[in-house]
């Protein structure tokens, strides 16, 4: 928490310096020129924020005084406290969403982050309470501290299999989340990454090697009430790894009958489920062996391979 308070204080302090942080304005949007002289970042007009409203479309390039610039970044605090902002379209030219870019944009309901964005910065969507869904592309490798903290309306989020690091309280206090899936690419999860997510009922980690948890990543109630599903080959490793071992119930992915192991009975049950065509009574994510989001023959084959020790 101390680190997050420091981040917040730095964000607020930086807003106090200078009346503006832009070099030019085109069509009601403000831009700052990067050091390379060929690209720009979207900027804020006033340090108090609330400069943009409604549905905003950010262009991929902008021309000013005869020079065309590529839009490469959503700058620090660009949409800070823009409570009247309802939607934003981000171009594929953007690579960075900087610190506090959409801080407390409470009217923002959904956002699609385009492929090409590599980093989602500290506090970037913090306090966006109206945000219900977010699409994170496979180009992102790091979700920084408190990036989505306090997004209480967020009900689902898909972390792509490109993210390696999840920062402090990255999804802290997202009370609308009921399940979370950690992809195989993640190797480090900072302390408190999912603290305050009091309604989590399922946690899935696809990582064969348990990601390094630098502190308690989850609420005590999550450890005690939500089952953790992990690759069958890694079950004992998770059970003996610090913090992960705090989960009262740790089960292998593909455990259809709930006996804590994967076997022939699970294959039979999975085939019956697929043939029935009704998956409404199960959590597909804990049975989706190939990670394509649907249950089918490939999942049966993958489960058999796990049982045979081929995976």
N, C-alpha and C positions, 0 to 999 in steps of 0.2 A: 504493500500500500504506500510506503514511503516513496518508492520510485515513481508511482503514479501521481502522487501529490506534487512531486518535483516537476514532472512532465507538465501537469496542469498549470503550475505556477509559471513555468517557462513560456507556455503558450499564452497565458494572460499578459505576462510582462512584455512579450514581444509585440503584442497588440498596442502597447502604450507608446511605442516609438514610431514617430512619423505619421503624417496624416494619410499617406497613401503608399502603396508598394507596387505601382504600375508605371509603365513607360508610355503606353498609349492605349486608346480606346477605339474599338471598332464595333458598330452595331450594338452598343450597350454592354459589351463585354470588355474587360480590362486585361491587359497583358503586360508581362515583364519580359525583357529580352535576356536570354541566357548568355553566358560568357562566350559561347562559340559564335554569337552574332547571327546565327542562321535559324535558331529555334527559340520558341517562347514558352512561357508558362502562364496559365490562367491565374490572374491575381485578383485581390480585393481592391475596392476603391477606398473605403474608409476603415479605420482600425476598429470601429464599433461593430462591423459586420452588417448582415442583413442587406447586402447590395443587390442580390438577385432574387427573383421570385417566379412563380409559375413553372412552366415547362421550358427547360433550357436545353438547347442543342449546341454543343461545343464543336466548332469546325475543326477539320484536320489541319487546315492551314489558314493563314490570315495575311492580307496585304495591307501595308501601311506605308504611305509616302513612296510608292513605287517598289518597295521591297516585300517579297513574299516570305513568310516565316512558317515553319512547321510547328504545330502545337505538340510539345513533347511532355508536358507535365501539368498536373493540377497542383498549383503552388500551395504553400503553407497558408492555411486559413482562407483560402480562396472563396469558399462558400460558408465561412464561419457564421454561425447563428442565423443563417438564412431560413427562418422558420416558415416563410411563405413559399419556399422552393418545393415543388410537388414531384418533379421528375427531372432527370438529367441524362442526356445522351453523350457518352464519352467516345471520342474517335479512337480508332486502332493505332494512331500515331503516338498516343500517350503511353509512356513507360513507367511513370511514377505518380502515385497519389500521395502527396506529401502530408506532413504532420498537420492534424486538425483541419484538413481540407473541407470536410463536410460536418464539422463539429456541431452537434445539436441542431441539425436540420430536421426538426421534428415533423415537418410536413412531408418529408420524402418517404414514399411508400415502397419503392423498389428501385434497384439499381443493377444494371448489367455492366460488369467490368470487362472490357474487351481483351481479347488475346493480344499480348504485347506488354501489358502491365506486369512489371516484375516485383515491385514492392508496394505493399499497402501500409502506409506509414502510421506512426504513433497517433492515437486519438482521431484517426481519419474519419471514421463514422461514429465516433463515440457520442452517445446520447441521442441517436436518431431513433426515437421511440416509435415513430410511425412506420419504420422499415419492417416489412414482413418477409421479404425474400431478397436474397442477394446471389448473384452468379459470379463465382470466382474462376477465372480462366486457368488453363494449364501452364501459362507462362509465369505465374506468381510463384516465387520460391520462399517468400517470407511474409508472415502476417505479424506486424509489429505490435508493440505493447498497446493494450486498450483500443485496438483498431475498431472493434465492434462492441466495446463495453457499454452496457446500459441500453442496448437495443432490445428493449423489453417486448416489442412486438414481433421480433424475429422468430419465426416458427420452424424454419428449415434453412440449412446452409450446407452446401456441398464443398468440402475441402478437396481440391484436386490433387492428383498423385504427382505433384511437382513441388508442393510445399515441403520445405525441410525444417522450418522453425516456426513455432507458434509462440508469440510473446506473452509477457505478463498480462494477465487479465484480458487477453485478446478477445475473448467472448464472455468476459465476466458479467454477471448479472443479466444475462439474456434469459429471463425467466420463462419466455415462450418456447424455448427449445425443449423437446422431449427426448430426442436422441441425437447422438453425434457419432460420426464415423471418421476415424483417423486413418489416413491412407498409409500405404507402405513406405512412401517417400519421407515421412516425418522422422527425424532423428532426435529432435529436442523439443520439449514442451516446457515452457517456463512456469514457475510456481504461480498458482492462481489463475491459470489460463481459462478454466471453466468454473471459477469460484462464483457463488451466487446463482448458478444455474440450478435452482432448487427443484425444477420439475423434470429433470433428466430421468428417464426410466430405462434407457438402454445406452450403453457405451460400446462401440465396436472399434477395435484396433486391428488393422490389416497388416501392421508391421511385424515381420518375422522376428526381428530383434526389438525388444521393448524400447520405445523412445526414451531418452534420458529425461526424467522429470526432475527439474531443479528444485522442486518443492511440492507441497500438496497442490495438485492441479485441479482437484474437484472438491465439492462440498462433502462434509461428513455424511450427510443423508444420501448422497450419490454413492459413496463407497458402500454404505450398508444396504441400500434399497435397489440400486440399479445393477443388473448383471453386466459383467464385462465379457464380451465375446472376442476371442483371439484365434489366430491360426492354430489348428490342432497340434502341429509340430512344436509350437512354442508355449503350450499350456503350462508346463512346469517352470519354464523360464520366467513367465509373468508372475506365477505364484510365489517365486522366490526373489523377485526384484523389488527394491524399495519403492514405496508409494503405490506401485501397481498391485502389490500384495495386500494393500489395504482394502481392496474390493472383497466383500464377503463372498460373493459368487463370481467365479471365473469359469466360463464355459468355452468349448471349442466352436468356432464358426461351422455351421452345418449340423449342429446337434438338434435334430428334429424332435427326438423323444425326451429331451431334457435330462438324460441320465449322466451327463458330464463327459461322455466319450462319443466319438463318431464310429459307427459300425454299419453292418448290413441293414439293421432295422431303420436307420436313418435314410439309407438309400431307398428302401421300400417306401417309406413314408413320403420322401421327396417326390418320387415318381407318382405316387397316388395324388399328391397335392397338385402337381403339374397337370395331370390328366383331368383333375376335377375342374380346372380353369378358374378356381376361386381362391385367391390369395389374400382375401380381405381379413382373414382371421390370424394372419401371421405377419411378423416383421420380415419383409422380403430381404432387407439388408443383411440379416444374420444368416440367411440361407443362400444369398447370391454369391456363389463360389467364384464366378469369373468377373464379377464387378461390373456387369453391363446394365444392371438395374432391373432385369427381368429374370424370371426363373424358366429354365429350359433344359434341353438335353445336355448342353455344355456344362451346366451346373452338376448334373448327375455324374457325368464323366469326371469332372474335377473332384467331386466328393469321393468317388471310387479310387481315384489316384491318391488322395490323401490317406484313405484307409489302407491302401497297398504300400504306402510309404514312398510313392513316386513324387510327391510334392511336399 
